[in-house]
Amino acid sequence: MTSTDSAQKAPAKDPWDLPDVSGYTVGVLGGTGPQGKGLAYRLARAGQKVIIGSRVADRAEAAAAELGHGIEGADNAEAARRSDIVIVAVPWDGHSDTLKALRAELAGKLVVDCVNPLGFDKKGAYALKPEEGSAAEQAAALLPESRVTAAFHHLSAVLLQDPEIESIDTDVMVLGEQRADVEIVQALAGRIPGMRGIFAGRLRNAHQVESLVANLISVNRRYKAHGGLRVTDV
């Protein structure tokens, strides 16, 4: 490489130079559950257009009315159709069936999977490993025409839903195959005061991120807390 070539080389992109996502409509499948409801509330409170999805439209509409901030409710299929970004926050035992049923509605959409495959016994929470490797990889396998990412795994539903809390001090690990999609999700996380979206690798690394929730449950039970994660020196 000549000195001229070196001088003309474009500077490295600032990893914190993220896109404006304020105009996107976000659908939350499983938006009547604690995690989905909390995410819907926080994003709408930050100014995002949000549609809650549920298997039963009436339940979604009731949850939307309770949360306010312009949130709408619909059945899962309509929420998926009307959204640009779709967060999957359904229970693990309904994950596969829900996504199979919505394959057409989710085609071409940016899908954000935040499901944690966990089991529970008298010793507490423990991680499950799906055949595909992780919930996110299962989503990618079931939704070949969607752009699947993984994020929002380590957030406390209690903190998300508490209207007295202005800022949630935590980082959001974001994984995906396409950097542009990951950056959109990072920017979406950053709309919530106190949060940062942090690139954490490709979907093949999603299992570790999903599994860490079992450890956080143990931490929070032991210390009677609602702890999350911070990545240092970033």
ABEGO torsion letter per residue (X at the ends): XBAAAAAABBBBBBAABBBBAAABBBBBBGAABAAAAAAAAAAAAAGBBBBBBBABAAAAAAAAAAAEGGBBBBBAAAAAAABABBBBABBAAAAAAAAAAAAAAABGBBBBBABBBBBBBAAEBBBBBBAAGBAAAAAAAABAABBBBBBGAABBAAAAABAABABBBBBBBBBEABAAAAAAAAAAAAABBGBBBBBAEBAAAAAAAAAAAAAAAAAAAAAGBBBBBBBBGX
